[in-house]
Each structure stands twice: as structure tokens, then as C-alpha cells.
Amino acid sequence: MNKRKFIISTGAFLMLVMLATGYAAADAVYHAQEPPRITEEYRMKVLMPKTPETVAAGAGQQPGAETP
């Protein structure tokens, strides 16, 4: 088997594997029977508790500093 034929056949095989994987991933997303493990409500409540106002208000204060 020469080098060119090996490269072409390996590339074709990898393209088929990527195509099958992409199809399986898209099918899993669009036909899922259960809700996602992390919901939007959970993200907003737990992962993003700071709003821009609280970040701006806390930016000028250092931990342990006394307020006048």
C-alpha cells in the first residue's frame, strides 16, 4: 500500500467517524427526553449571583476596611 492511498483512506475514514459523531450529538440534543442538568433558573440563581450593580458597589471597598 503506497503512502498516498493510505492517507486518502485514513482521511475518508476519519471524516465518516466525525460525521457519525456529529449526527449522534445533534440527535441527542434535539431528541432528549429529560431536561438539561443545568437549567437557566439554576444558572441565574447560583452561578451568576452578582449583578453589575453589586460588582460596581463592591469594587471600591476592600475586605476588612472600615466604612466612614
Stockholm file with secondary structure:
# STOCKHOLM 1.0

chainA/1-68         MNKRKFIISTGAFLMLVMLATGYAAADAVYHAQEPPRITEEYRMKVLMPKTPETVAAGAGQQPGAETP
#=GR chainA/1-68 SS CCHHHHHHHHHHHHHHHHHHHHHHHHHHHHTCSSCCSSCHHHIIIIICCCCHHHHHHHHTCCTTCCCC
#=GC SS_cons        CCHHHHHHHHHHHHHHHHHHHHHHHHHHHHTCSSCCSSCHHHIIIIICCCCHHHHHHHHTCCTTCCCC
//
